[in-house]
């Protein structure tokens, strides 16, 4: 959980970044205290010299663990899973593990990059605001339909069984965004809707939500 | 040209035999390790058998894991790609890869399979003809993307997920370093390519832009995002790249980067001179037989002249 002061773990995060949201959930689930370092993407703080020294690319999230700095949510999560094995997030079974990676990548390669700020701004400017909304909906719905198909025979209480796993870390922020930012009709996605309800009952997920972060506008 | 890679697991080396079709006569120099055969393609089967049979008994068992890299090859007399008729000598030939020759995501997996010496059955999915929407394929991947790997009862789509699965299930020739920092670096490099570059220049995206904005726009859009991603990679890898992206061995970032650079230059006219580290490692990729064998033109469904 986020704390002030001198922690071994520091997370550079933006409250609304769904990639940062994934890592916040994992840190909470594993009971890892960390210092929250806000990076305001709208104010272009990711290009500041201090942040650039840490991550020359200027992406959030970045996890600093002592001498080690890791960027990219997927890389950070696999690093955490290996270094802090409490509350494991990946099943041992190879097929289930692959299922988790597939679901995670549907989100981070097939949905999120196509509805991030840069892409949506481009479509709004070059086509129209309506086209932007339509574009976001089309891609999120396509990805969500694929997730419903992929997980249908595996989901239990959570995405791939009765325990929270890697896939849930990616699904929760994406579904949250679908509800709060894109106004999707989620009734067509019964499994994902159910998962959304389940995530909202877990403190580790709730505490990681954008509105609960130190840099969220009050 | 096709490649026959015989993996001697006992001695932990593999020998890549370049096999060139020439005439109907069969001749060969049977010196160990450096054999070149000129043959009619239909003799390949008996040729490789004879290599195995002529080996000493103790080596014979090791040679039972002989992987024939299934690459696209042509009959010297026709321009149509031949059916891949050669038998696999692998003791485990249950890997099936659904792939499209021009798909960079499929290319990554072909490259990884070659590096690990894994033979597989190539099943083409013609994206240009919409075969990804066939009900049979849709059952395998409801997102209609290639690649899809089938390993016995296990079906996996998404190149990143397939890569991590292969890495764990077939640990020979590790493609992720043990060092945590380098491992994280490789995962990050591959992520930049699979999340921040490729999705933004995939065909459906470019078609949308052409239709809604204009035909000239799709190229500049693709170039913008490729260059942005390459800039990021150049910064990320600057202090680590040597012969390859993160050192002197081929790892995950290379598996993703090599096809990405090839496509960036061939299809989108990216000028690589602004990316010196990437340019340098690209020269190394060009010399790798495993990469060459995985290239689009070498695949059974390649259409030449495109």
HADDOCK unambig.tbl for C-alpha pairs under 7 A between the chains (distance, minus, plus):
assign (segid A and resid 56 and name CA) (segid B and resid 235 and name CA) 6.28 0.50 0.50
assign (segid A and resid 56 and name CA) (segid B and resid 236 and name CA) 6.93 0.50 0.50
assign (segid A and resid 57 and name CA) (segid B and resid 232 and name CA) 5.18 0.50 0.50
assign (segid A and resid 57 and name CA) (segid B and resid 235 and name CA) 6.85 0.50 0.50
assign (segid A and resid 70 and name CA) (segid B and resid 184 and name CA) 6.55 0.50 0.50
assign (segid A and resid 71 and name CA) (segid B and resid 188 and name CA) 6.69 0.50 0.50
assign (segid A and resid 72 and name CA) (segid B and resid 188 and name CA) 5.64 0.50 0.50
assign (segid A and resid 75 and name CA) (segid B and resid 184 and name CA) 5.33 0.50 0.50
assign (segid A and resid 75 and name CA) (segid B and resid 187 and name CA) 5.30 0.50 0.50
assign (segid A and resid 75 and name CA) (segid B and resid 188 and name CA) 5.66 0.50 0.50
assign (segid A and resid 79 and name CA) (segid B and resid 184 and name CA) 6.80 0.50 0.50
assign (segid A and resid 94 and name CA) (segid B and resid 165 and name CA) 6.95 0.50 0.50
assign (segid A and resid 95 and name CA) (segid B and resid 154 and name CA) 6.37 0.50 0.50
assign (segid A and resid 98 and name CA) (segid B and resid 156 and name CA) 6.80 0.50 0.50
assign (segid A and resid 98 and name CA) (segid B and resid 161 and name CA) 5.83 0.50 0.50
assign (segid A and resid 98 and name CA) (segid B and resid 165 and name CA) 6.11 0.50 0.50
assign (segid A and resid 101 and name CA) (segid B and resid 161 and name CA) 5.08 0.50 0.50
assign (segid A and resid 102 and name CA) (segid B and resid 157 and name CA) 6.59 0.50 0.50
assign (segid A and resid 102 and name CA) (segid B and resid 158 and name CA) 6.10 0.50 0.50
assign (segid A and resid 102 and name CA) (segid B and resid 161 and name CA) 5.45 0.50 0.50
assign (segid A and resid 108 and name CA) (segid B and resid 195 and name CA) 6.22 0.50 0.50
assign (segid A and resid 109 and name CA) (segid B and resid 194 and name CA) 6.24 0.50 0.50
assign (segid A and resid 109 and name CA) (segid B and resid 195 and name CA) 4.43 0.50 0.50
assign (segid A and resid 109 and name CA) (segid B and resid 199 and name CA) 6.60 0.50 0.50
assign (segid A and resid 110 and name CA) (segid B and resid 199 and name CA) 6.88 0.50 0.50
assign (segid A and resid 113 and name CA) (segid B and resid 195 and name CA) 6.26 0.50 0.50
assign (segid A and resid 113 and name CA) (segid B and resid 196 and name CA) 6.47 0.50 0.50
assign (segid A and resid 126 and name CA) (segid B and resid 213 and name CA) 6.71 0.50 0.50
assign (segid A and resid 127 and name CA) (segid B and resid 212 and name CA) 6.74 0.50 0.50
assign (segid A and resid 127 and name CA) (segid B and resid 213 and name CA) 6.55 0.50 0.50
assign (segid A and resid 146 and name CA) (segid B and resid 142 and name CA) 5.40 0.50 0.50
assign (segid A and resid 146 and name CA) (segid B and resid 143 and name CA) 5.53 0.50 0.50
assign (segid A and resid 149 and name CA) (segid B and resid 142 and name CA) 6.80 0.50 0.50
